Amino acid sequence: QLVESGGGLVQPGNSLRLSCAASGRAANAYGMGWFRQAPGEDREFVAGIVQHPSSTKYADSVQGRFTIARDIRKNMVYLQMNSLKPEDTATYYCAAAMYKGSDWSFWGPGTQVTVSS
């Protein structure tokens, strides 16, 4: 119900945009988010967006560099990543929360982002 795309290898300082296509119940989720997990580390929250009213939230480590956006009509969620750093290297996951205060119910399989020169 969630499928990420757009990952790849990028040099430090460059940009990358991740996309997440939602289908089925996930397409009507109240909140959408991006998480990431580096090898040997726990999965961590990166960014989230909710509707009604629309608001966004970011991890301190990406604040000012990453931007999350949602296109309701296309059932898409995006993560624009600028000024990438080697420490941003991880598998990035898209997630959906169906209702306000609910858990993240749906997860995508992930897309790899590698920041290296």
C-alpha positions in Angstrom: 0.0 0.0 0.0 3.1 2.2 0.2 5.9 2.1 -2.2 9.0 4.4 -2.0 11.2 5.5 -4.9 13.9 8.0 -5.7 16.8 6.6 -3.6 20.3 6.3 -4.9 23.9 7.4 -4.5 24.6 11.2 -4.2 27.6 13.3 -3.3 27.6 15.3 -0.1 26.0 18.7 -0.5 23.7 17.6 -3.3 19.9 17.0 -3.3 17.6 14.1 -3.7 13.8 13.7 -3.8 12.1 10.6 -2.5 8.6 9.7 -3.5 6.0 7.5 -1.8 3.0 6.2 -3.7 0.0 5.3 -1.5 -2.8 3.0 -2.4 -5.8 1.4 -0.8 -6.5 2.5 2.8 -3.1 4.2 3.1 -4.1 6.7 0.5 -6.7 8.1 3.0 -4.3 8.3 5.9 -4.6 11.2 8.4 -0.8 11.4 8.7 2.1 10.5 6.5 5.7 10.2 7.6 9.3 9.4 6.6 11.6 7.4 8.8 15.1 6.1 8.2 17.3 3.3 9.5 21.1 3.1 9.2 22.9 -0.2 9.5 23.2 -1.2 13.2 20.9 1.6 14.4 17.3 2.0 15.3 14.7 3.3 12.9 14.2 7.0 13.5 11.6 9.6 12.6 12.6 12.0 9.9 9.6 14.1 8.9 5.8 14.0 9.2 2.8 15.7 7.7 -0.9 15.7 8.8 -4.1 17.2 7.5 -6.9 19.3 8.8 -5.2 21.5 9.6 -2.1 20.8 7.7 1.1 20.8 9.6 4.6 19.4 9.4 7.2 18.2 11.9 10.9 17.4 11.4 13.7 15.8 13.3 16.3 18.3 14.5 18.9 16.6 12.4 17.1 17.4 9.1 15.3 20.7 10.1 16.0 23.3 7.4 17.4 20.8 4.9 14.5 18.4 4.3 10.9 19.2 3.3 8.0 16.9 3.3 5.0 17.5 1.1 1.8 15.6 0.2 -0.3 15.6 -3.0 -3.7 14.3 -2.0 -5.0 14.2 -5.5 -2.1 12.0 -6.7 -1.9 10.0 -3.5 1.8 10.9 -3.2 4.1 12.0 -0.5 7.5 13.5 -1.1 10.7 14.1 0.8 12.9 16.8 -0.7 16.4 16.4 0.8 18.9 19.2 0.3 22.5 19.7 1.6 22.8 16.0 2.1 25.5 14.7 4.5 27.1 11.3 4.8 25.2 10.8 8.1 22.0 10.9 6.1 22.9 7.5 4.6 20.2 5.1 5.5 17.2 3.1 4.2 14.3 5.5 4.1 10.7 4.3 4.8 7.4 5.9 4.1 4.7 5.3 6.7 1.0 6.1 7.2 -1.1 6.7 10.3 -4.8 6.3 9.7 -6.2 8.6 12.5 -5.0 11.4 14.8 -3.0 9.7 17.6 -2.9 6.3 16.0 0.2 4.2 15.4 1.9 4.1 12.0 -0.2 1.4 10.5 1.3 1.0 7.0 5.0 0.9 5.9 6.7 0.8 2.6 9.6 -1.6 1.8 12.1 1.2 1.9 14.5 2.9 -0.5 18.3 3.2 0.0 20.0 6.6 0.1 23.7 6.7 0.2 25.6 10.0 0.6 29.3 9.6 -0.3 32.0 11.2 -2.4 
